[in-house]
Amino acid sequence: MNFESRDILKKTSAISHTIDRHKHPLSVLKNISLVFGVDFDIKARNTTSRIFRWYQKLLIILWVFFCVHLVVSFYLYDLRYIHKLHTILARKITDMSSFVVWCCLFKRRHRINNSLSKLLHLVSEMKCFISSAVINIFSFMAIVIPIMGCVAILRDLKDSSCMRFLRYYTINIIPPSENRNCPRLYPVMILYEVLRFEPVTILGVLFFLLCLMSRRLLVQHVALGYKLTIENEVFICKSNIEHYFTRYQYIIDAFFSIDQELSFPVFVLQVNDLAGLFAFLVRFASYDPKYVPSYIRAAIFAAVRAILSFFCVCGAAAAVHEADVKSKRHNEELWQRIVATGIKMKTEKSIILMVSNDKAFAFTSWGCFRFTKSFILSAVGSILTYSLLITQVFHTLKRT
């Protein structure tokens, strides 16, 4: 059922023009994603469009090589030289997740931009902006986190391990020598680590900021609803009441548009984070007292990144669900007061259908699960249980 009024339709037809005239709230994050070949802007660039197209093709070729290296290194290096299953899973799941996330963002970049424009238009209309300093700080985290990953890897490099890393990153294209392996390895390692962590970090920051904006929208919507009543009595103004419920439905439509475009990339991100949590439990809460991580700084960085990413994304998305629960409760109370006053409206049947729907909105992860508070507890509990089970089975087989 369509709840949009004529005024809203006129405003939404000029969403992109409104956003273009003013500074985009997510301009820093969009520029960072532009460096990695994902341009969310629909309009073609005038002076640099041809240069950017060639740059984008170069990045596509680079990602193809990244994917080929992922598969070839698994057969030629991981299966031969690495005997720890959790190490292979943590590394390859991160590599594959980054490649899949980049492909999804690149393919859906225009549709994602349309969904962002809808949400940002509502934020502008309801004047519930998030501080630009907060947005920029989280946006710059998309640069800081991959740099920290590179530093952690380089700090763990020793002369004895350089030959091993050189063999892995170059797949024996550059023959290892006894001396001076590390300096030749730095550019390859930095490029590889940036490609590993940048796409998932951009997606995590983008989804986190969108959840903050979504929650702020619902909170502001409820606050505006309270202004329709004075001492539990409803204002006798049909247009304001109809616009209130129409705007709520338009907010939910914008949320569904975002969820439709980002649910699968977020699912891949969650799989990557859960794999990182599992690797963290095996490495740092191992039931084998003799086990010591080979590269302690890189292992700590991967564990902390996975934990923070999982809880930030899940917590922000769960907050949107809780805000919509309160919003639906307020809508129901307001409608009961409207019925008590005997006010008749044109969209009465549509409002009744909307109010009678008790299921609050929640962002999903490819339809597999909904981001709620209960999901966070169940996911962490499942990881703890399965990590204990797999570790115990592994040690039992090792003893036998």
Backbone torsions as a table, in degrees:
resi	resn	phi	psi	omega
1	MET	NA	136.0	-177.2
2	ASN	-94.7	122.5	-177.5
3	PHE	-105.9	5.2	-171.5
4	GLU	-80.7	136.8	177.4
5	SER	-89.8	172.4	-179.3
6	ARG	-64.3	-39.2	-179.5
7	ASP	-61.8	-41.3	-179.2
8	ILE	-68.2	-38.2	179.2
9	LEU	-64.0	-39.2	178.1
10	LYS	-65.4	-37.9	-179.4
11	LYS	-70.2	-40.0	-177.7
12	THR	-70.7	-23.3	177.5
13	SER	-68.8	-19.6	-179.7
14	ALA	-114.6	28.1	-177.0
15	ILE	-62.8	-51.5	-175.3
16	SER	-62.3	-36.0	179.5
17	HIS	-67.8	-38.3	179.1
18	THR	-64.7	-41.8	-179.0
19	ILE	-68.9	-35.9	-177.4
20	ASP	-70.7	-33.0	-177.5
21	ARG	-70.2	-28.2	-179.9
22	HIS	-109.3	162.1	179.4
23	LYS	-65.6	130.3	-178.2
24	HIS	-69.9	130.8	-179.5
25	PRO	-60.1	-30.0	-178.6
26	LEU	-103.6	29.3	-174.9
27	SER	-63.9	-37.8	-179.5
28	VAL	-64.4	-46.6	-179.9
29	LEU	-66.2	-36.9	178.5
30	LYS	-66.7	-36.3	177.2
31	ASN	-69.0	-36.0	176.7
32	ILE	-65.0	-43.7	178.0
33	SER	-66.5	-29.2	177.9
34	LEU	-63.9	-36.1	178.8
35	VAL	-60.8	-31.6	-178.6
36	PHE	-98.3	19.3	170.1
37	GLY	89.0	4.1	179.8
38	VAL	-106.8	102.4	-178.6
39	ASP	-101.8	109.9	-178.5
40	PHE	-80.8	-10.2	-179.7
41	ASP	-78.3	132.5	-178.3
42	ILE	-77.3	-38.1	-177.0
43	LYS	-67.9	137.3	177.1
44	ALA	-72.1	148.9	-179.2
45	ARG	-83.1	141.5	-174.0
46	ASN	-78.6	-60.0	-172.6
47	THR	-87.1	-30.8	-174.1
48	THR	-111.2	12.7	-175.7
49	SER	-64.6	-43.2	-179.1
50	ARG	-67.3	-42.4	178.0
51	ILE	-62.7	-42.2	-178.9
52	PHE	-66.7	-35.8	178.3
53	ARG	-62.7	-41.5	176.8
54	TRP	-66.9	-38.9	177.4
55	TYR	-63.7	-39.1	179.0
56	GLN	-66.2	-39.8	177.1
57	LYS	-64.2	-38.3	177.5
58	LEU	-62.6	-41.0	178.2
59	LEU	-67.0	-36.2	177.2
60	ILE	-62.4	-43.7	177.0
61	ILE	-61.8	-40.7	178.7
62	LEU	-62.2	-40.7	178.6
63	TRP	-70.0	-31.7	175.2
64	VAL	-64.0	-44.3	176.1
65	PHE	-62.1	-37.4	177.8
66	PHE	-61.3	-43.7	179.4
67	CYS	-66.9	-41.5	178.3
68	VAL	-63.3	-42.1	178.1
69	HIS	-62.4	-37.5	179.6
70	LEU	-59.2	-45.2	-177.4
71	VAL	-74.5	-45.7	-175.9
72	VAL	-66.3	-42.2	-179.6
73	SER	-65.4	-27.8	178.1
74	PHE	-65.1	-41.8	-178.0
75	TYR	-82.4	-36.5	-174.0
76	LEU	-91.3	-17.5	-177.3
77	TYR	-125.8	-55.8	-172.8
78	ASP	-61.2	-46.9	-177.8
79	LEU	-69.7	-21.1	-177.9
80	ARG	-92.6	-41.4	-168.6
81	TYR	-110.2	-18.7	-178.2
82	ILE	-108.5	124.9	-177.0
83	HIS	-110.3	3.0	178.5
84	LYS	-100.2	117.7	-176.0
85	LEU	-64.4	-40.5	-177.3
86	HIS	-65.7	-30.0	177.6
87	THR	-68.2	-43.5	178.4
88	ILE	-64.3	-44.9	-178.5
89	LEU	-63.4	-46.1	-178.2
90	ALA	-61.9	-40.7	-178.2
91	ARG	-72.8	-48.4	-174.3
92	LYS	-73.2	-35.0	177.5
93	ILE	-65.5	-38.9	176.6
94	THR	-64.1	-44.1	179.0
95	ASP	-62.6	-48.0	-179.0
96	MET	-65.7	-38.5	179.3
97	SER	-62.7	-42.6	179.4
98	SER	-62.6	-42.5	-180.0
99	PHE	-65.8	-44.5	-179.4
100	VAL	-66.1	-42.3	179.6
101	VAL	-63.4	-43.0	178.7
102	TRP	-62.1	-42.8	179.0
103	CYS	-61.5	-42.4	180.0
104	CYS	-65.8	-45.0	179.3
105	LEU	-64.9	-38.5	-179.8
106	PHE	-68.1	-41.7	-177.8
107	LYS	-72.3	-35.8	-174.2
108	ARG	-102.6	16.5	-170.5
109	ARG	-61.4	-37.7	-179.7
110	HIS	-72.1	-40.6	177.8
111	ARG	-68.2	-36.5	175.7
112	ILE	-63.5	-39.6	178.4
113	ASN	-62.7	-39.1	177.3
114	ASN	-64.1	-41.5	178.6
115	SER	-65.6	-40.5	176.8
116	LEU	-62.6	-39.2	-179.3
117	SER	-64.3	-39.2	177.3
118	LYS	-61.6	-46.8	-178.7
119	LEU	-66.5	-43.8	-178.8
120	LEU	-67.6	-30.4	175.1
121	HIS	-65.0	-41.7	177.1
122	LEU	-65.1	-40.9	177.8
123	VAL	-60.8	-41.7	179.3
124	SER	-68.6	-40.0	-178.4
125	GLU	-66.7	-40.3	-177.2
126	MET	-91.7	-1.9	175.9
127	LYS	54.8	51.2	178.0
128	CYS	-121.7	57.7	-176.4
129	PHE	-73.4	150.8	169.4
130	ILE	-94.2	145.8	-178.4
131	SER	-54.6	132.9	179.4
132	SER	-63.2	-29.4	177.7
133	ALA	-65.0	-41.1	178.5
134	VAL	-64.2	-44.5	-179.7
135	ILE	-63.2	-43.4	-178.6
136	ASN	-67.8	-36.9	178.6
137	ILE	-62.1	-47.7	179.1
138	PHE	-68.8	-31.8	178.1
139	SER	-66.5	-41.2	179.3
140	PHE	-68.7	-17.7	175.0
141	MET	-63.5	-25.0	176.6
142	ALA	-65.3	-20.8	175.2
143	ILE	-95.3	-40.0	-174.7
144	VAL	-66.4	-41.9	-174.9
145	ILE	-63.2	-49.0	175.9
146	PRO	-61.2	-35.5	177.1
147	ILE	-63.6	-41.6	177.4
148	MET	-62.6	-36.9	176.6
149	GLY	-63.4	-41.2	177.6
150	CYS	-64.2	-42.3	179.6
151	VAL	-63.3	-41.4	180.0
152	ALA	-63.4	-39.9	178.9
153	ILE	-67.9	-45.5	-177.2
154	LEU	-67.0	-32.3	178.8
155	ARG	-68.7	-25.4	179.5
156	ASP	-85.4	-6.1	-177.5
157	LEU	-71.7	132.5	173.9
158	LYS	-131.2	164.6	-179.6
159	ASP	-60.3	-33.4	-178.9
160	SER	-72.4	-26.6	-177.5
161	SER	-97.5	-10.0	-177.7
162	CYS	-63.6	-40.1	179.9
163	MET	-62.7	-38.1	179.1
164	ARG	-67.4	-44.8	179.6
165	PHE	-66.0	-39.2	179.7
166	LEU	-63.5	-38.8	178.1
167	ARG	-65.7	-36.8	-178.5
168	TYR	-73.7	-50.7	-172.8
169	TYR	-71.6	-32.4	-178.3
170	THR	-102.0	-2.8	-179.4
171	ILE	51.2	43.7	177.2
172	ASN	66.2	15.7	175.2
173	ILE	-69.5	-42.7	174.5
174	ILE	-96.6	114.0	-176.6
175	PRO	-67.3	131.9	178.9
176	PRO	-71.4	145.5	176.5
177	SER	-123.2	170.3	-176.0
178	GLU	-71.4	-31.4	-175.3
179	ASN	-124.0	155.2	172.6
180	ARG	57.8	44.0	174.0
181	ASN	-81.6	-38.4	-172.1
182	CYS	-62.7	-48.1	-179.0
183	PRO	-58.8	-37.1	178.3
184	ARG	-70.1	-21.4	-175.0
185	LEU	-86.3	-22.0	-173.3
186	TYR	-57.2	-51.6	-178.5
187	PRO	-60.6	-40.1	-179.6
188	VAL	-65.5	-43.9	-178.6
189	MET	-66.3	-42.3	-179.6
190	ILE	-62.9	-46.4	179.0
191	LEU	-61.7	-43.5	-177.8
192	TYR	-65.8	-44.1	-178.8
193	GLU	-67.1	-36.1	177.0
194	VAL	-64.3	-43.4	177.7
195	LEU	-65.3	-30.8	-179.9
196	ARG	-68.9	-39.6	-170.1
197	PHE	-106.2	-20.5	-172.5
198	GLU	-67.4	-50.1	-177.6
199	PRO	-60.4	-45.4	-179.3
200	VAL	-67.4	-32.0	178.1
201	THR	-69.8	-43.1	177.1
202	ILE	-60.4	-44.7	179.5
203	LEU	-63.3	-44.4	-179.9
204	GLY	-61.8	-43.9	179.0
205	VAL	-66.0	-43.2	179.8
206	LEU	-61.5	-48.1	-178.6
207	PHE	-66.2	-37.4	178.6
208	PHE	-62.6	-45.4	179.6
209	LEU	-66.9	-38.0	177.6
210	LEU	-64.8	-36.3	177.2
211	CYS	-66.9	-39.3	176.6
212	LEU	-61.7	-43.9	178.6
213	MET	-65.6	-39.4	-179.1
214	SER	-64.5	-44.1	178.2
215	ARG	-63.5	-41.9	179.1
216	ARG	-62.0	-36.9	177.6
217	LEU	-61.2	-47.7	-178.2
218	LEU	-66.0	-40.1	178.1
219	VAL	-63.3	-42.8	178.9
220	GLN	-66.9	-36.0	179.0
221	HIS	-63.6	-43.8	177.8
222	VAL	-63.8	-40.2	179.3
223	ALA	-62.8	-38.8	176.6
224	LEU	-68.5	-29.9	177.7
225	GLY	-66.2	-33.9	178.4
226	TYR	-66.9	-24.8	178.9
227	LYS	-73.0	-14.1	177.4
228	LEU	-77.9	-9.4	-176.6
229	THR	-124.8	148.0	173.3
230	ILE	-134.4	117.4	-179.8
231	GLU	53.6	50.0	176.3
232	ASN	64.2	16.3	176.2
233	GLU	-113.0	140.2	-176.1
234	VAL	-87.5	137.4	173.1
235	PHE	-60.8	136.8	177.9
236	ILE	-84.2	75.6	-179.6
237	CYS	-145.1	97.3	-174.9
238	LYS	-63.5	-39.1	-176.0
239	SER	-64.0	-40.8	178.9
240	ASN	-65.5	-40.6	-179.3
241	ILE	-67.0	-45.5	179.6
242	GLU	-63.9	-39.8	178.8
243	HIS	-65.7	-33.9	179.2
244	TYR	-62.6	-49.7	-179.9
245	PHE	-71.0	-33.6	177.1
246	THR	-64.1	-42.1	179.9
247	ARG	-66.0	-37.4	177.8
248	TYR	-62.0	-43.5	179.4
249	GLN	-65.1	-35.3	178.3
250	TYR	-68.2	-35.2	175.4
251	ILE	-62.2	-45.9	-179.8
252	ILE	-65.1	-37.6	176.9
253	ASP	-62.2	-39.3	177.1
254	ALA	-64.7	-38.8	177.4
255	PHE	-63.4	-43.6	179.4
256	PHE	-64.8	-34.1	177.7
257	SER	-64.3	-42.6	177.0
258	ILE	-65.8	-43.0	-178.6
259	ASP	-64.2	-36.0	179.9
260	GLN	-64.4	-36.5	-176.9
261	GLU	-86.2	-30.3	-172.5
262	LEU	-109.1	-1.7	-175.0
263	SER	-65.2	-42.6	-180.0
264	PHE	-70.5	-47.0	174.9
265	PRO	-58.1	-37.3	178.2
266	VAL	-67.6	-34.4	175.4
267	PHE	-61.5	-44.6	177.5
268	VAL	-62.5	-40.6	177.9
269	LEU	-61.8	-41.4	-179.9
270	GLN	-67.8	-38.0	175.8
271	VAL	-61.7	-42.4	178.1
272	ASN	-62.6	-43.8	-179.6
273	ASP	-67.6	-39.8	178.7
274	LEU	-66.7	-36.7	174.5
275	ALA	-64.5	-37.5	175.4
276	GLY	-65.7	-37.4	175.9
277	LEU	-64.3	-41.0	177.9
278	PHE	-63.4	-44.6	178.1
279	ALA	-63.2	-36.1	177.4
280	PHE	-62.4	-44.6	-179.5
281	LEU	-65.3	-37.7	-179.6
282	VAL	-71.3	-38.2	-175.2
283	ARG	-79.5	-43.9	-171.5
284	PHE	-108.0	-10.7	173.8
285	ALA	-124.8	36.7	-174.9
286	SER	-67.9	143.9	177.9
287	TYR	-87.1	1.8	174.2
288	ASP	-101.4	107.1	-176.1
289	PRO	-64.9	-17.1	-178.3
290	LYS	-86.4	-9.3	-175.8
291	TYR	-79.6	130.2	177.2
292	VAL	-132.4	128.0	178.6
293	PRO	-60.8	139.2	-178.6
294	SER	-70.4	-41.2	-177.8
295	TYR	-121.7	91.4	-168.3
296	ILE	-67.6	-41.1	-177.5
297	ARG	-68.1	-44.6	178.3
298	ALA	-64.1	-37.5	178.8
299	ALA	-66.9	-40.8	178.3
300	ILE	-64.7	-43.2	179.2
301	PHE	-61.4	-47.3	-179.4
302	ALA	-61.3	-39.7	-179.4
303	ALA	-67.6	-46.7	-179.0
304	VAL	-65.0	-41.5	179.1
305	ARG	-61.6	-43.8	-179.7
306	ALA	-65.1	-42.6	-178.7
307	ILE	-65.3	-47.8	-179.4
308	LEU	-64.9	-41.6	179.7
309	SER	-62.6	-44.9	-177.9
310	PHE	-63.1	-50.0	-174.8
311	PHE	-73.9	-32.8	177.1
312	CYS	-67.2	-46.9	-179.4
313	VAL	-65.8	-49.2	-178.4
314	CYS	-66.0	-41.7	-179.6
315	GLY	-64.9	-43.2	179.3
316	ALA	-66.0	-41.6	179.1
317	ALA	-68.4	-38.4	177.7
318	ALA	-65.2	-32.3	177.5
319	ALA	-64.7	-33.2	175.7
320	VAL	-64.6	-42.3	178.2
321	HIS	-61.6	-45.4	179.7
322	GLU	-63.6	-38.2	178.6
323	ALA	-66.1	-36.7	178.8
324	ASP	-72.5	-31.3	174.3
325	VAL	-59.3	-46.2	178.4
326	LYS	-66.4	-37.6	-179.9
327	SER	-65.6	-42.2	178.1
328	LYS	-65.3	-38.4	177.8
329	ARG	-63.0	-40.9	178.5
330	HIS	-68.4	-38.6	177.4
331	ASN	-60.6	-41.0	179.5
332	GLU	-65.8	-43.1	178.8
333	GLU	-63.8	-41.5	179.5
334	LEU	-64.6	-40.3	179.9
335	TRP	-67.1	-36.5	176.6
336	GLN	-62.2	-38.7	177.1
337	ARG	-68.4	-36.5	178.1
338	ILE	-64.3	-43.5	178.9
339	VAL	-63.0	-38.9	-179.0
340	ALA	-65.1	-31.7	179.6
341	THR	-81.0	-13.8	178.2
342	GLY	81.4	19.0	179.1
343	ILE	-74.0	133.9	177.7
344	LYS	-107.8	135.7	-178.8
345	MET	-129.9	157.2	-178.4
346	LYS	-67.1	-38.1	-176.9
347	THR	-96.5	32.0	-174.6
348	GLU	-61.8	-45.4	-179.1
349	LYS	-63.5	-40.2	179.4
350	SER	-65.0	-40.4	179.4
351	ILE	-66.7	-38.2	178.4
352	ILE	-62.3	-42.6	178.0
353	LEU	-62.9	-39.2	-179.3
354	MET	-69.6	-43.1	-178.0
355	VAL	-69.7	-34.8	-177.7
356	SER	-73.8	-12.2	177.5
357	ASN	-79.4	105.8	-174.3
358	ASP	-81.2	-14.7	-175.4
359	LYS	-78.6	113.1	-179.7
360	ALA	-75.3	154.1	179.7
361	PHE	-70.4	145.0	173.4
362	ALA	-150.1	136.7	173.6
363	PHE	-64.1	144.8	-176.8
364	THR	-116.7	163.9	175.9
365	SER	-112.2	84.5	-179.7
366	TRP	58.5	29.3	-179.7
367	GLY	75.4	-0.5	-178.6
368	CYS	-77.3	-37.9	178.2
369	PHE	-155.6	157.7	179.4
370	ARG	-102.0	140.8	-178.6
371	PHE	-78.6	97.5	175.3
372	THR	-130.2	173.4	178.6
373	LYS	-64.1	-36.8	-179.6
374	SER	-66.1	-30.9	178.6
375	PHE	-64.9	-39.5	-178.8
376	ILE	-60.1	-46.3	-178.9
377	LEU	-66.9	-42.0	-178.7
378	SER	-68.2	-36.7	179.6
379	ALA	-67.2	-45.5	178.9
380	VAL	-64.2	-41.6	178.0
381	GLY	-63.0	-38.9	178.8
382	SER	-66.2	-41.7	178.7
383	ILE	-63.2	-42.6	178.3
384	LEU	-61.8	-43.2	-177.8
385	THR	-66.4	-48.6	-176.4
386	TYR	-71.0	-33.5	176.5
387	SER	-64.7	-40.4	176.5
388	LEU	-64.2	-43.9	-178.8
389	LEU	-64.2	-47.9	-177.8
390	ILE	-64.9	-39.7	179.8
391	THR	-65.4	-42.1	179.4
392	GLN	-65.9	-41.2	177.8
393	VAL	-64.3	-41.0	-180.0
394	PHE	-62.3	-45.3	-178.6
395	HIS	-70.2	-31.9	176.4
396	THR	-65.5	-44.5	178.0
397	LEU	-66.4	-33.8	-179.4
398	LYS	-67.5	-36.9	-180.0
399	ARG	-70.8	-35.5	-178.9
400	THR	-78.6	NA	NA
